[in-house]
Amino acid sequence: MDFGKDYERKTIPAGANIFITGDRALEAYVLLKGEVDIVGVNDKGDTIVLTTVKRGEMFGELALMTTDSKRSASAISKTECQVMVIKNTLLKDKLDRADPFLKYWVKYLGDRVVDLSKRVQR
């Protein structure tokens, strides 16, 4: 999977915190190799795995869609991983240059995903 030269690739060791709940989001990731657990805390204070990200999947994108850009969960590498890094500034630049309808559509879908995610967390 290659989206071009605009995107940095990064290797992350197993067991590394990629981001932590509450961190400010400056980038999202596409997993090129390995597995990443997205973890949260339940009502009892227990850490739980919400999902495991597999090769080809994106993670960390939700916080880039929110106004406050805060992480709603943590991401921990389950194995050594290779990721493609999508910087928020590059995403913003690409969206600023997009067709007005496409910008509206992306924002609309983003707002829906954020809303549904908040409902699921409750």
N, C-alpha and C positions, 0 to 999 in steps of 0.2 A: 504494500500500500504506500503510495507516494503522492503527496499533494503539491510537490514542488519545493523549490529551494528556500522559500520564505519561512519554513518551519524547522526549528531546531529539533534534533534528536538527542535523547538523553538516556543513559543507563542508570537504573536505580537498583541498589542491592536488596536482597530479600530482607524483610522485616523493617524496612524504612518507612517513616512517616512521610508521605508525599504531601499531605496537608492535614490540618487539624480543624475540628469544628470551631467556628468563630473566626478563623483566619480570614483576612481579606483576600479575595480571589483576584489574581492577576493573570492567571492562565488556566486553560483546560488541557486535556490530554487525550490522545488516541493511543490505545495500547497496541503496540506492534508485536510484543513477545512477552509471555509470562502471565501472571494473574495478580489482581489487586482486589483486596477486600474493602468494601465501603462499610464503615461501622458507625453505629450510633449508640445512644444510651436509652434504655427503656424507662418506664415510669418507676421501676424499682431501683434504678441506678445501675443496672447490669449492662455491660457492653455487649452489643449483639451485632452480628454480621447482617447487614441489610441486603447486600447482594455481592456477588463476586464478578468482577469485570473480566471478560475474556478477550482474547486477541481480536482486534478489529473494532472493538467497542470504544466509545468515548466516555470519559468521566470528568467531573469537575466543571462541566458546562453550565449546570444549573445556577451556580453562584454568579456566573458572568451575565445571566439574564435578569438578575435582581438589582434593584436600585442601590441597596446597601453593599452588595458584592461580598457578603459573608458566607462562609462555608457552613452548610447545614449538617454535615457529617464529616467524618475523617476518612482518609484513604491510606491504606497500609499495604505495601507490596508483600504479597504472599510468597512470591518467588522473585528471583532476579528478573527485572523487567526492562524492556526497551519501550520508550514512549516518544511520540511526536508531540511537541509542546506547541500549543496555540495561545499566543500572547493576546491579552485583551485589547491591546492597542492595535494589533494587526487585524483582529476581528472587527473592531470599530471602524478602522480605515476601509476595510472591504465592504462593510455594510453601508458606510457613508457614500460609497461610490456605486452602490447597487440601485437598480430600478426602484422608484418610489413604492410601487405595489409590492415588490419583493421585500423591501424593508418593512412595510406594514405587516405582511404575512409572517415574517420571521418574528417581529415583535409580538404579534397576536398569539402565535403558537407558543412563544416563550412565556408570555403571561399565563396562558392556559396550563402549561406544564408546571410553572411555579405554584399556581393556585391549587392544582390537583395534588402536588407534592405536600403542600401545607395541610390539605384535608386528610391525606393519608397519615401524616405524622400525628394528628390529633387523636 
